[in-house]
Amino acid sequence: MKKKIIVFGTGESAKKLLKAIKYKNAKIIAFADNNYNKHGKIFENKMIINPRQISEMRFDYIIISNIKYEKITRQLVENGIDDKKIFSYFNEKLIDNRDYKKIVDRCIVIRDIYDYKMLQMTIKINNMPYEIGGEAIRNNIVVKNIEQTMKCLLTTNVSISRFGDGEMKLIAGKDIGFQKYSASLARRLQEVLVSCDMQNHIVGILNVYGDLSMYTDEIQAYFRQYLFEYNREFQFSVMNKQKVYYDAFITRPYISYKNREHTKTIFDQFKSLWDKKKILIVEGDRTRLGIGNDLFKNAEEIKRIICPNENAYEKYDQIIEKIRLHCDKRLVLLALGPAATILAYDLAKSDIRALDIGHIDLEYLQKIQI
């Protein structure tokens, strides 16, 4: 009888795994993914399920296709899955496991692990000159650090738009998980990215173009690969070399850093921005910014505008009209992906202070749970 397999992950690694399955001995019954935007959708002719549903299903094994498999393994075990039923495709220690060899082609697995390790070496070597040379060779792109960025927010009335990897991928013409590419969106994002300095608006970009030593090993590896896949020189070409940029990691002061001594100070300073003020939160329908924690406890009053969690830019005109209608001199806090990047810019032009603070809630939760 064929073994029933659930594959965890729906990315390119999952497609590699599917080529290694011995279908005479195994059959895929479902895919699982932590990205809730994918739940209920079809991948490779099978349903993508919420990992919480796994315990309700009849299966023989779960194979984790993700390269970073350790956290997922812990997640599954914590959800009651027997660790003897969990295999990880990129775990070379499993190559000679008797049960595993019955359901995957050992030679294909070895080849994929080898190819991955060789790629990682190539990526690290490719990025090394920038990490060592730092400012000298990062093409005159100036990025203020996280402390300088916060000082600017505290001492002036500026709005901030933030560019993460997702916004840069959209400019490059790629979809991201919760926002489809469109030429209009890419054009507006680049307009914000190169905008001439406004006295009441700053732009934050990822401070990853030189030294990465302040970040965790996982974050370093991620951004080396990101800069390899989404060409560094292309990114420099769409920036404004005469512009002073600020640090987009201002809302991610905890998870990404090795040294987290600055974290409490940054969160306290953020709280001071809305202390005893009326605020308007603009967020996706699944975000729930500040709910269940005390991040906005010191605000005088909170109003919310709830927007689509996916493809919010398609409703851009309606969203900004609603903000203008309800802001009433409130501080506007945006957590709406790429749409927030553009909203902060357009609102600043109308003298409405808006802070693009996506991720801050997740970071704050991580910090207070430690």
Protein Blocks (a to p, Z undefined) as FASTA:
>chain_A
ZZddddedjbfklmmmmmmpcfklgccfbdcdfblklgopaeehiacddfklmmmpccfb
dcdfbfblmlmmmmmmmnopafklpccfklmklmmgmklmmmpcfklmmmmmmmmmmmmm
mmmmmmmmmmmnmmmlnoopacddfklmmmmmmmmccdcddddfklmmmmnopacfklcc
dfklmmmmmmmmmoccdfkbccddddfkbcfklpcfklmmmmmmmmmmmgfklmmmmpcf
kbccddfklmmmmlmpmblmlmmmmmmmmmmmmgoiacdddddfklogoiapaklmmpmb
dcdddddfbhklmmmmmmmmmmmmmnnopacdddehjmlmmmmmmmmmnopacddfehkl
mmmmmmmmZZ
